[in-house]
């Protein structure tokens, strides 16, 4: 369903007026859905990259065990920090312990504000 063209123009002018008055951009439902889907795709790509790097650095066993844990992580910042820990940790078991701690920890709430503690 679509608004008639004259109403569509009025709608956009009204939204612009609200955005200017509130100094805030209006985000449509479709835009929010698109942003959420984009975030989900980005998170999945980051999980896949971490698993590939873990496989290359620590072997198949660590990579497979990590995949299960990484799938449970919802905060992009946590995945980023685990990527840094993957480079720093000399042993796959140490890195898996850091991943498990993040899964179990309270700092991985989706959309949680504030800085999380270091991974490794």
Buried (B, 14 or more C-beta within 10 A) or exposed (E): EEEEEEEEEEEEEEEEEEEEEEEEEEEEEEEEEEEEEEEEEEBEEBBEEBBEBBBEBBEEEBBEBBBEBBEEBBBBBBBBBBBEBBEEBEEBEEBBBBBBBBBEEEBBEEEEEEEBEEBB
